């Protein structure tokens, strides 16, 4: 077996699959990568995979960061485009964090494995219905919440695919570009709320806490809606995508605050004190990050208390706590990349035995 398809819908999914794509490429598999035309995703995927062997990249569909675009362009229209793209590709196994791969797999009769960390998502039951096997990579389910009977719970979070100690090696040199030093700056991120995932969340959550950031503390600032830059403090250092080694920037920060949950979980799994300003409190992946790492939100701790605790901790204590926490997480989670590779190898073995 030589042909694997991976479909990517937004940046956290690309981060999840990138190490796996590298493993497949190194082992000689031909990898089809399809990506949704959403924000900077196409440019980042094409730039970061350009040197990978045996990897074909195709941008399919659009997402203009509105709810209607998500429903019509990124789903209804895209599934048709994906169907025509798949014709003649001879795909043997596929992976995704969205429902399109499972549907196409049923039509063309190849196994499709899906991975998600949000059983509350609109397409969750579609994934469970059409995938050969859907996986919830949420570590554990909160009390009172249950998975579809066709789903499989994995003791891991998707961010661990690229943030585990074997895959991620922090590079302190990336700090030089911004004139900051380890554990002497904060990382803040403001996301746009014009998507399905953030429906009901008010915009500008970081604006609401900007005056609580300690005076003199340097800030690296990630802002999706760049046109709103003037609403935020002028001395915050605005990051421009694509950001070189963003996870090293997060790793060496004293703390991270975000209105989006993906980057907040990343920080927590990097052993960095993280605070989530959004409203998705009951999402299992967020609950899991709070359980095994250092993720806080408005329901678990007032922001004022969190920021005070952050300021009271010494740099030496921050580094020690970070190392201990990452070791603890690694003991708790499975190696998700090895698990996905085993699925490919099982398909290959089944084909060779026929």
VENMOVEN-V916580 format. One record per pair of residues at least 6 apart in sequence whose C-alpha atoms are under 6 Angstrom apart, sorted by the first residue. I is the first residue (numbers start at 1). GAP is how many residues later the second one is. Records with the same first field share a line. If there is no record, write none. Layout:
# VENMOVEN-V916580
I->GAP + GAP
This chain:
# VENMOVEN-V916580
1->347
2->27 + 28
3->27 + 28 + 88 + 89
4->27 + 89 + 90
5->26 + 27 + 28 + 89
6->27 + 88 + 89 + 90
7->26 + 27 + 28 + 89
8->6 + 27
9->26 + 27
11->30
16->145
20->317
25->28
30->24
31->24
32->23 + 24
33->23 + 24
34->23 + 24 + 25
35->24 + 25
36->23 + 24 + 25 + 26
37->24 + 25
38->24 + 25
61->13 + 17
62->11 + 12
63->6 + 7 + 11
65->129 + 130
66->128 + 129
67->128 + 129
92->18
93->17 + 18 + 19
94->18
95->17 + 18 + 19
96->18
97->17 + 18 + 19
99->28
102->10 + 28 + 29
103->27
105->7
111->21
112->19 + 20
113->18 + 19 + 20 + 21
114->20
115->19 + 20 + 21
116->20
117->19 + 20 + 21 + 168
128->6 + 22
134->17
135->16 + 17 + 18
136->16 + 17
137->17 + 19 + 20
138->18 + 19 + 146 + 147
139->15 + 16 + 17
141->143
155->178
156->177 + 178
161->175 + 176
170->78
171->77
182->70
183->69 + 70 + 71
185->32 + 33 + 34 + 68 + 69
186->33 + 67 + 68 + 69 + 70
187->32 + 33 + 69
188->33 + 68 + 69 + 70
189->32 + 33 + 34 + 69
190->33 + 68 + 69
191->33 + 69
205->54
219->17
220->17
221->16 + 17 + 18
222->17
251->19
255->17 + 18 + 19
256->18
257->17 + 18
258->18 + 19
259->17 + 18 + 19
260->18
264->10
267->7
268->6 + 25 + 26 + 27
271->51 + 54 + 55
273->21
274->21
275->20 + 21 + 22
276->21
289->6
